[in-house]
C-alpha cells in the first residue's frame, strides 16, 4: 500500500507516441520547475526566520542531551522523510547519526540536517550487491558504527538482509534475516504464514499466468477480487480494478495487459470493503516496542494516530510468534463487523513514524534492551503530519466550500513532516535542491515521470526505483 506523497500533473491524451511523450515531459517538467522557483523565496524566508529565531533563543534553551551511553547509528534511505525523522530522534537522544543513500541520490536534502554527522553514498544494491555490502562494511568500520538501522526502499530491504552477516561482525543490524524478509515482502507468502498463525487475512491466490484469472470461477465467490504485483511496482500498485469486470472479455483484456509471469508472479486477493489502516512497528526479540496506526488509502498522504486495539493485538501476536527484531509495517482493512484483515506486510520503516516527531523515547525503543511496560505510541500532544507542498498543490483541485474547509483544517490541525523550527534547512534543500535536481536530470532524458513523491524524495517513473 502506498506510503508516499505526490505532486502530479494531468497526462496528455496525445502521449501515445514517442514524440508527444517527450513534448509532454518537457512542458510538465518545465512547468513544475517554474512552480518550485516561484515558491523558493517564501520557503527561504521561512527557513531564514527559523534560523534567526534559533540564534535568539539559544541562550534560553536547554543544552543538547548527552546520552548515558552515546552510540553511532548508521541510517540508510537518506532521500526519505522517515530517515530524517529517525536521524532527528537519535540525535535528540544524544547519539551520533551517519546517513547514507544510493549514488543516484547524492543530492539528498536531508544530508544538511543538523542531526546528521556524516553523509555517504553507496552503490545500488540491485545492480552491484557485492559493492553495496562492501561499501556498508567500510562505512561501519570507518565511522565505528554501533547499530545499523536500515530505512529501506522496497528493493533494498532484501539486500540489507543479505548484508547482515558481514555487518554483524562489526555492529548490530536492526533488521531481519534474509528468509524472514523474503517471506514478509512476498504478499502471498505473508498471508499464508499469518493464516497459519490463526490470524485474519483475505482469501488469496498466487497468479503466475493470466489464464489462471481468466479461468477462475468467480460465480462461487461472495466478494470481488483485486490483482497486485508481488514484486514492488511503484505505478501499478495504485490500480485497484475489481475482478471480475463487467464481461469476460473485459476481464481477459485487463488481465492480459498486466506483466504476469512465473518470474513476476502476482497475487489475486479478496477485496474486503471497510476502513483502510496502516501501521508502523518497531520490535525486538518479538516484543512490540513502538507502534502507531493511521487511517490509510490507496495513495497515502497524511498520518494521524488512531487507537485500534484489534490491530495492535494482531501485530503483537504476529511479531511474538516469529520473534522478530526490526521494523515492520502492515496494511489492514477493518470490515463492517469489526474484524481486521492484514492485506500485506512491508519489512521496513513506514512513513507513519513521522507521528513520533516529538516523542523523546524513540531512540530507546530502537536501542534499549530492557523490556517496556507497553509499546510506545505517539504522544497525545502530537499533531497529525502532512507534507506542505502536497497540501498546497491539493488546493488547485478544490471545487467546493467543504473541500476548502477540509484542506484548511488539515493545515491548522497538523504539522509538516519535514519542517522543524529547530532543524529547518532540510525543508529548503528537499524542495529546492533535491527535487529540482532530479527534475533537471529527467529533463535531459525527456522520458517523463508520473508523480513527484515529496515524502520519499523521488520522481515516480515507469520502470523507476
C-alpha positions in Angstrom: 0.0 0.0 0.0 1.1 3.5 -0.7 3.4 5.3 1.7 4.0 8.4 -0.3 3.1 12.0 -1.2 2.8 13.3 -4.7 2.6 16.2 -7.0 1.2 15.1 -10.3 0.1 17.0 -13.4 -2.5 15.8 -15.9 -1.4 13.3 -18.6 -1.8 14.4 -22.2 -4.1 12.3 -24.4 -1.6 12.6 -27.2 1.2 10.9 -25.2 0.8 7.6 -27.1 3.6 8.4 -29.5 7.3 8.8 -28.6 7.4 12.4 -29.8 4.3 13.5 -27.9 5.6 11.8 -24.7 8.8 13.9 -24.9 6.8 17.1 -25.5 4.5 16.4 -22.6 7.6 15.6 -20.4 9.3 18.8 -21.5 6.3 21.1 -20.6 5.4 19.1 -17.5 8.9 19.3 -16.1 9.5 22.9 -17.0 6.1 23.9 -15.5 6.9 22.1 -12.3 10.4 23.7 -12.0 8.8 27.1 -12.5 6.3 26.5 -9.7 9.2 25.4 -7.4 11.1 28.5 -8.4 8.2 30.7 -7.5 7.9 29.1 -4.1 11.6 29.4 -3.4 11.6 32.9 -1.9 8.8 32.1 0.5 10.5 28.8 1.6 13.8 30.6 2.0 12.2 33.3 4.2 10.6 30.7 6.5 14.0 28.9 6.9 15.9 32.2 7.5 13.4 33.3 10.1 13.7 29.9 11.8 17.5 30.1 11.9 17.4 33.6 13.3 14.9 32.6 15.9 17.1 29.7 16.9 20.0 32.0 17.4 18.0 34.5 19.5 16.5 31.9 21.8 19.7 29.7 22.1 20.8 31.4 25.5 17.4 30.4 27.0 17.1 26.8 25.7 18.4 23.6 27.4 21.7 22.3 26.3 21.8 19.3 23.9 21.1 15.9 25.5 24.1 13.7 26.2 23.2 10.0 26.2 24.4 7.9 29.1 25.9 5.6 26.5 26.2 7.5 23.3 26.3 5.4 20.2 27.0 5.9 16.5 23.9 5.0 14.4 24.0 4.3 10.7 20.7 5.1 9.0 20.0 4.4 5.3 17.4 5.9 3.0 18.6 9.5 3.2 16.3 10.7 0.5 13.2 9.8 2.5 11.4 11.7 5.3 11.3 8.7 7.5 15.1 8.5 7.6 15.2 12.2 8.5 12.7 11.6 11.3 14.8 8.7 12.8 18.0 10.7 12.5 16.4 13.5 14.4 15.1 11.1 17.1 18.5 9.5 17.6 20.3 12.9 17.6 17.8 14.3 20.1 18.7 11.4 22.5 22.4 12.3 22.3 23.6 9.8 19.7 25.7 10.4 16.6 24.0 9.7 13.2 25.6 8.7 9.9 23.2 8.9 6.9 23.7 7.0 3.6 21.9 6.8 0.3 22.5 5.3 -3.2 24.8 7.2 -5.6 21.7 8.4 -7.6 20.5 10.4 -4.6 23.8 12.0 -3.6 21.7 15.2 -3.8 19.7 14.3 -0.7 18.4 17.4 1.0 18.3 15.7 4.4 22.1 15.4 4.5 22.1 19.0 5.6 20.1 18.3 8.7 21.8 19.3 12.0 21.0 15.8 13.2 23.4 14.3 10.6 27.1 14.0 11.4 28.3 12.5 8.2 26.8 11.5 4.8 27.9 8.8 2.4 26.6 7.3 -0.9 26.8 3.6 -1.8 26.2 1.6 -4.9 22.7 0.5 -5.9 22.3 -3.0 -4.3 20.3 -4.4 -7.2 23.0 -3.7 -9.7 26.1 -4.2 -7.5 25.2 -6.3 -4.4 28.7 -7.1 -3.5 29.8 -3.5 -3.9 26.8 -2.4 -1.8 27.7 -4.8 1.1 31.4 -3.8 0.9 30.6 -0.1 1.0 28.4 -0.6 4.1 31.2 -2.6 5.8 33.8 0.1 5.0 31.5 2.9 6.4 30.7 0.9 9.5 34.4 0.3 10.2 35.5 3.8 9.4 32.8 5.5 11.5 32.9 2.9 14.3 29.1 2.4 13.9 27.4 0.6 16.8 24.0 0.0 15.2 22.8 -0.1 11.6 19.1 0.9 11.2 18.1 0.4 7.6 15.3 2.7 6.3 14.9 0.6 3.2 13.4 1.1 -0.2 11.3 -1.9 -1.2 14.2 -3.1 -3.3 16.9 -2.6 -0.7 15.2 -4.4 2.2 16.3 -7.8 1.0 19.9 -6.7 0.2 20.2 -5.2 3.7 19.3 -8.7 5.0 22.0 -10.2 2.8 24.5 -7.7 4.2 23.6 -8.6 7.8 26.1 -11.4 8.3 29.0 -9.3 7.1 27.9 -6.2 9.1 27.2 -8.2 12.2 30.9 -8.7 12.8 31.3 -5.0 13.5 27.9 -3.7 14.7 24.3 -4.7 15.5 22.0 -4.8 12.4 18.4 -3.9 13.4 16.9 -5.8 10.5 15.5 -9.3 9.6 17.4 -12.3 8.3 17.0 -12.9 4.5 14.4 -15.7 4.8 12.2 -13.6 7.0 12.5 -10.5 4.8 11.7 -12.5 1.7 8.6 -14.1 3.4 7.3 -10.8 4.8 7.8 -9.0 1.5 6.0 -11.7 -0.5 2.3 -10.8 -0.3 1.2 -14.4 -0.8 3.8 -16.0 1.5 2.9 -13.4 4.2 -0.8 -14.1 4.1 -0.1 -17.8 4.1 2.1 -17.5 7.2 -0.4 -15.2 9.0 -3.2 -17.6 8.3 -1.2 -20.5 9.7 -0.9 -18.5 13.0 -4.7 -18.2 13.2 -4.7 -14.5 12.2 -7.3 -13.0 9.8 -6.2 -12.3 6.2 -8.2 -12.1 3.0 -8.6 -15.2 0.7 -5.6 -15.1 -1.7 -4.3 -16.9 -4.8 -0.8 -16.8 -6.3 -1.1 -16.0 -10.0 1.8 -16.9 -12.4 -0.3 -16.9 -15.7 -3.1 -14.6 -16.8 -5.1 -17.7 -17.8 -5.5 -18.6 -14.1 -7.6 -15.5 -13.6 -9.5 -15.8 -16.9 -10.4 -19.4 -16.0 -11.2 -18.6 -12.3 -14.8 -19.4 -11.3 -15.9 -16.1 -9.7 -19.5 -17.2 -9.5 -18.6 -19.1 -6.3 -17.3 -16.0 -4.6 -19.2 -13.6 -2.4 -16.7 -10.7 -2.8 -14.8 -9.1 -5.7 -11.0 -9.6 -6.1 -8.1 -7.3 -7.0 -4.7 -8.1 -8.5 -1.4 -6.9 -7.0 2.2 -7.4 -8.2 4.1 -9.4 -5.6 7.2 -7.5 -6.7 7.0 -3.8 -5.8 5.6 -1.8 -8.7 5.6 2.0 -7.9 3.0 2.7 -10.6 0.6 -0.3 -11.0 0.3 -0.7 -7.2 -2.4 2.1 -7.4 -4.5 0.1 -9.8 -7.4 -1.4 -7.8 -9.6 -2.7 -10.7 -12.2 -5.1 -9.2 -12.5 -8.6 -10.7 -14.4 -9.9 -12.5 -15.1 -7.0 -14.8 -18.5 -6.5 -16.4 -17.8 -9.0 -19.1 -15.4 -11.9 -19.5 -13.8 -10.1 -22.4 -13.1 -7.0 -20.3 -11.6 -9.3 -17.6 -9.4 -11.0 -20.1 -8.3 -7.7 -21.6 -7.4 -6.3 -18.3 -5.5 -9.3 -17.0 -3.6 -9.7 -20.3 -2.4 -6.1 -20.0 -0.5 -6.9 -16.8 3.1 -8.3 -16.8 2.1 -11.6 -15.1 4.5 -14.5 -15.4 6.2 -17.2 -13.4 9.2 -14.9 -13.0 7.0 -12.0 -11.9 4.0 -13.5 -10.0 1.0 -11.6 -8.8 -1.5 -12.1 -6.0 -5.2 -12.2 -6.6 -6.7 -11.1 -3.3 -10.2 -11.0 -2.0 -11.4 -7.3 -1.8 -12.9 -6.7 1.6 -14.9 -3.4 1.9 -14.1 -1.4 5.0 -11.7 1.1 6.6 -8.1 1.0 5.4 -5.4 1.4 8.1 -1.6 1.3 8.1 0.8 0.7 10.9 4.5 1.0 11.8 6.0 -1.2 14.5 9.5 -1.4 16.0 10.1 -4.9 17.5 13.0 -6.6 19.3 13.0 -10.3 20.1 9.3 -10.5 19.4 8.5 -7.6 21.8 6.4 -4.7 20.3 8.4 -1.7 21.5 6.9 1.1 19.3 3.7 1.1 17.4 1.4 3.5 15.6 -1.7 3.2 13.4 -3.2 5.6 11.0 -6.1 5.7 8.5 -4.8 4.9 5.1 -5.8 4.9 1.4 -4.6 3.6 -1.9 -2.3 6.6 -2.0 -1.1 7.6 1.5 -0.8 11.3 2.1 -1.5 12.1 5.8 -0.8 10.5 9.1 -2.9 10.8 12.3 -2.7 8.3 15.1 -5.7 6.0 15.5 -6.3 3.8 18.6 -7.2 0.4 17.3 -6.7 -2.4 19.9 -7.7 -5.2 17.5 -4.9 -4.2 15.1 -2.3 -3.8 17.9 -3.2 -7.3 19.2 -3.0 -8.7 15.7 0.5 -7.2 15.3 1.6 -8.3 18.8 0.6 -11.9 18.1 2.4 -12.0 14.7 5.7 -10.5 15.8 5.8 -12.5 19.0 5.1 -15.8 17.2 8.0 -15.2 14.9 10.3 -13.5 17.5 11.0 -10.7 15.1 13.7 -8.0 15.5 13.5 -5.0 13.2 10.9 -2.6 11.7 7.7 -3.9 10.1 4.6 -2.2 8.7 1.2 -3.7 7.9 -1.7 -2.6 5.8 -5.1 -3.6 7.2 -8.8 -3.5 6.3 -11.3 -3.3 9.1 -14.6 -4.8 7.9 -18.0 -3.6 8.9 -18.3 -6.3 11.5 -15.1 -5.0 13.2 -12.8 -7.8 12.1 -9.3 -6.6 11.0 -7.6 -8.3 8.0 -4.0 -7.8 7.2 -3.7 -7.4 3.4 0.1 -7.0 3.2 3.3 -6.5 5.1 6.4 -4.5 4.4 9.6 -5.4 6.3 10.8 -1.8 6.6 10.1 1.6 8.2 6.7 3.2 7.4 6.4 6.9 6.9 3.9 6.9 9.8 7.0 7.1 12.0 6.7 10.8 11.4 4.0 10.9 14.0 6.7 10.4 16.7 8.3 13.7 15.8 8.0 15.0 19.4 8.4 11.7 21.3 11.5 11.5 23.5 11.5 7.7 23.7 12.0 6.7 20.1 15.8 6.1 20.4 15.3 3.9 23.5 12.6 1.9 21.7 15.2 1.0 19.0 18.4 0.7 21.1 17.2 -0.3 24.6 17.5 -3.9 25.7 15.2 -3.6 28.7 11.6 -4.6 28.2 9.0 -1.9 28.1 5.8 -1.9 30.1 3.8 -1.2 26.9 4.8 -0.2 23.4 5.4 3.5 22.8 2.7 5.3 20.8 2.6 8.8 19.5 2.1 11.4 22.3 -1.4 12.7 22.9 0.0 16.2 22.2 1.4 15.2 18.8 -0.3 16.7 15.7 -1.2 14.8 12.5 1.6 15.0 10.0 1.3 16.2 6.4 3.6 17.4 3.6 3.1 21.1 2.9 3.9 21.2 -0.8 1.4 18.4 -1.4 -1.3 20.2 0.6 -0.7 23.4 -1.3 -1.0 21.5 -4.6 -4.2 20.0 -3.4 -5.7 23.5 -3.2 -5.7 23.6 -7.0 -8.3 20.8 -7.1 -10.8 22.4 -4.7 -14.2 22.7 -6.2 -16.4 23.3 -3.1 -16.5 25.2 0.2 -16.5 21.9 2.1 -13.3 20.8 0.3 -11.7 24.2 1.2 -12.7 23.8 4.8 -11.2 20.3 4.9 -7.8 21.5 3.4 -7.6 24.4 5.8 -8.5 22.2 8.8 -5.7 19.8 7.7 -3.1 22.6 7.7 -4.3 24.1 11.0 -4.6 20.9 13.0 -1.4 19.2 11.7 2.3 19.9 11.2 4.6 19.5 8.3 6.6 16.2 8.5 9.8 17.8 7.1 9.8 21.3 8.6 11.2 21.7 12.2 11.9 25.1 13.7 15.0 23.5 15.3 16.2 22.0 12.1 14.7 24.0 9.2 17.3 23.5 6.4 16.0 20.2 5.1 12.7 21.9 4.4 14.6 24.1 1.9 17.0 21.6 0.5 14.5 18.9 -0.2 12.1 21.1 -2.1 14.6 23.4 -3.8 17.7 21.2 -4.3 16.8 17.5 -4.2 13.6 17.6 -6.3 14.8 20.3 -8.8 18.0 18.4 -9.5 16.0 15.2 -10.1 13.7 17.1 -12.4 16.7 18.6 -14.3 18.2 15.1 -14.7 14.8 13.8 -16.0 14.7 16.8 -18.4 17.9 15.8 -20.0 16.4 12.4 -20.9 12.8 13.6 -21.5 11.4 10.3 -20.5 8.7 11.7 -18.3 7.5 10.9 -14.9 4.2 10.1 -13.2 4.4 11.9 -9.8 6.7 13.8 -7.5 6.9 12.0 -4.2 8.0 14.6 -1.6 7.8 12.0 1.2 10.1 9.5 -0.4 12.1 12.3 -2.1 12.0 11.0 -5.7 10.2 11.1 -9.0 7.9 8.2 -9.6 8.8 7.0 -13.1 7.7 4.0 -15.1 10.4 1.3 -14.6 12.0 3.5 -11.9 13.2 2.6 -8.4 
